[in-house]
Amino acid sequence: MTDIADAEDRVDLTDCDREPIHVPEAIQPHGLLFVVDRRDMTVGREAGRLETVTGRASWIGQNIEGVFGEAVASRLKAAASVGEDGFIGRWRGVNGLDYDIIVRPSETGLVVEVEQSSQAAQLGVELITRLDAAGAALERAATVRAVCERAAEAFRTLTGYDRIMIYRFLEDEAGQVVAEARSSEVDSFQNHHFPATDIPRQARALYLRNPVRVIPDSSYEPQPLRPAADKPLDMSNCGLRSVSPVHLQYLKNMGVRASASVSIIIDGELWGLVACHSSRPQLLPFELRMAATNLARSLARQIKAKGDAELYRERTRLRQLEDELIGRLPVDRPLAEALSSRGRDLADLMDADGVAIVGGGDVYRFGVTPPAEAVQQLAEWVADQPSLRPLATHALSTRRPETAEWQTEASGLLGVHLQGDRPLTLLFFRAEIVETVRWAGNPSTAMKTGAAGQLTPRASFEAWTETVRGRSRRWTPAQVESTLRLRDALNDFVSVSQLRHLNRSLQASLSERELRLEQQEFLIREVNHRVQNSLTLVSSFLGLQARQADPAAQAQLMEARRRVRAVSMVHSRLYRAEASSSVDLARYFIELIDDLGASMGQDWSAQLDHDLSPVRVEAGRAVTLGLILTELIINAQKYAYDGSPGPIRVRLQEDDSHLRLIVEDAGKGGHAVGEGFGSMMIGSLVGQLAGDLSYQDTNPGLRVVLKAPIGSEA
């Protein structure tokens, strides 16, 4: 068997990120570990100071009941059958100390951990009360930083460690102490940075799987698993798992004797750690570990809640500024020019030191920006980015080294490109901030040395400062989101502006057309008025002529006058100012029949009867139909009763797409189609309507039926 102490002296790692820390094949000495066969509950492997705790040097091949007794063994067997993971009870060793028994399923068997308890276990109600008070304190904190500060105090009260640090991982995987609670006897690491090499990637992965890691004494002697196995035991979830020798040396160099780490996990990601340090050996028993885990979860929830609230407030503020900016843009100017008039508003929106607007061959600059030529080059770079998301960096020279010459003006860049007919690029700049970063020791001391590349942890954690140049204030996620919304809003603004321009053009065209229509209507009214006057004048001349003519000519002149008056009547009814493009024939025929009756005399007016269904036709067709009706009534008056009054009935019906106009009398009949002027006029008018006119003897009397399409295209 390889001695673990000898192995520590020969740590030879080419890459710390590949160190197999999850299979150390050893445990820490404050407990025992058994690997038990699930089938017969016999011990297959073991580790720890067995004789001191159990009174026997080895239990290999023995039933686990021999170690813990029947009661505990039955609970272990039950846990094995259902795959239970966690605490199953407490057991007293032969040394008189109490131990917590934790079971963990494994591919190679059932892993049973036996950890020394606090020997004075706190009542559950006391722990719950303390956790509730700590949780309430976290809820009352207003910001993420305040939450972390209160959490540091709560963890120190709960665990009793000398120093509690809330350690947050940064974007480059380095860490920063954002809050601290400590005794006056230990040094402060508040706001200090720690390099990413201090916590390798595989260690961060284990912090996600096993949220609590405890080292009661960094000077411990590892207890190997016996016997050796071909396949090492995966101890990722084991609380007793031995620690990397490199990390133990790291703690010694830091002056830390006991430590504990509790993971802060938000949305499945490792946000940070609660790092607990003590200058003396210190045990963190199982019940306090569980309490610390619950407190860390409360902390994670509050960090997320406060962070989301801060982000929401920032988003709301930015949305208001976006709306105000868009609302103040002049709509009668090109977009680039319009934006250039709101340079101050753009800079305030993103909290930028300078703004550049590049579009249409023009470059507009406001505030502190690089030269115009450099701005043009950056605009082309932003426009060429494959992603549609904004480009954001607080260290521009690391992305484009040639920009280092003007990093004083623009170490930070937030750029977004607007596509379309007139593409435009918006660039927001932030000036360089020379930053002094305080490190917990020089991070460069964690380096590989020697021909074999042996990794050595940092030997010093004294405050070491570094001056960082070429960087600006970071762009917040809310600001990056705001830039994306601004791009979309400006695209909408361009579309709306184009629509407004088109609407103005259409409105101008409509106004011109309306003017022409108004002029046309005026001319039509004037023509109608003159036509009406002319018809009235002709009717009067015919009346005068008839009074001076002989009896034979007088009858013909009076008949002509009636026809002219009928035309005048139709015209006056249809071409009033309020007339529309279509006419209700029933209403129009009623008025026409009443006027004809009045013109023929009271005796004839009493003989006219009608039954009319509502039918709408075009005004032009109504004129023709009115003339036909007038002529048919005049013919009935003239020929059916030889001039004497007699009944005349008019009916109007709708038949699908056709109308039927019926004029019938009870006279002598026989006055069908003649060769006179009236008959010729009726035939011409019926042809204009594409209709059909039929005459039917009714004995007595005559029925005249006109069938014609309602519409001109029927």
RADALIN-V186333 format. One line per field, one symbol per residue. ss: DSSP state (h for helix, s for strand, l for the rest). burial: # if it has 24 or more other ideal C-beta (glycine too) atoms within 12 Angstrom, else .. A space follows every 10 residues. Layout:
BEGIN
ss = ???
burial = ???
END
This chain:
BEGIN
ss = lllhhhhhhl lllllhhhll lllllsslll ssssssllll lssssssllh hhhhllllll llslhhhhlh hhhhhhhhhh hhlllsssss sslllllsss ssssssllss ssssssllll lllhhhhhhh hhhhhhhhhh lllhhhhhhh hhhhhhhhhl llsssssssl llllssssss ssllllllll llsslhhhll hhhhhhhhhl lsssslllll llsslsllll llllllllll slllhhhhhh hhhhlllsss ssssssllss ssssssssll lllllhhhhh hhhhhhhhhh hhhhhhhhhh hhhhhhhhhh hhhhhhhhll llllhhhhhh llhhhhhhhh lllssssssl lsssssslll lhhhhhhhhh hhhlllllll sssllhhhhl hhhhhhllll lsssssssll lllsssssss llllssssss llhhhlsssl lllsssllll llssssssll llllllhhhh hhhhhhhhhh hhhhhhhhhh hhhhhhhhhh hhhhhhhhhh hhhhhhhhhh hhhhhhhhhh hhhhhhhhll hhhhhhhhhh hhhhhhhhhh hhhhllllll lssshhhhhh hhhhhhhhhh lhhhhllsss sslllssshh hhhhhhhhhh hhhhhhhhhh lllllllsss sssssllsss ssssslllll llllllhhhh hhhhhhhhll lsssssslll lssssssssl llll
burial = ...#...#.. #.#..#..## ##.####### ########.. ########## ..##....## .###..##.. .##.###.## .....##### #.#...#.## ######..## ########.. ......#..# #..##.##.. #..####### ######.### #########. ...####### ##...##### #####.#### ..##.##### ########.# .#####.... .######### ########## ##.####### ######...# #########. ########## ########## ####.##..# ...#...#.. ##..##..#. ...###.### .##.###### #########. ..######## ...######. ###......# #######.## ..#..##### ########.. ..######## ##....#### #.#.##.... ....####.. #......#.# ######.### #######.## #.##..#... .......... .......... .......#.. .#..#...#. .#...#.... ......#### ########## #####...#. ..######## ###.###.## ...#..#### .#..#.###. ########## ########## #....##### ###.....## #####.#... #......##. ##..##..#. #.#.#..... ########## ....
END
